[in-house]
């Protein structure tokens, strides 16, 4: 594995951990939170899965919480030197 790729994986892990921490802080069923990282063509795609009862907490009224999660993850990714997006998966 090339040195640049190893750095990207470490950065991706940091961004993934940030999303995991934030999501677990929001939900009631923290044990059901799962964040999967998938490398897309242009960016790292973080798929967030939560208990169906917690979907409202993660999305928030009019999507405000989901938007805030995406902004924080985008900022963490930029600091880590990668591009990342968040998908909330049912």
Beta strands, then each sheet from edge to edge (+ up, - down):
strand 1: 34-39
strand 2: 44-49
strand 3: 84-89
sheet 1: 1+ 2- 3-
end
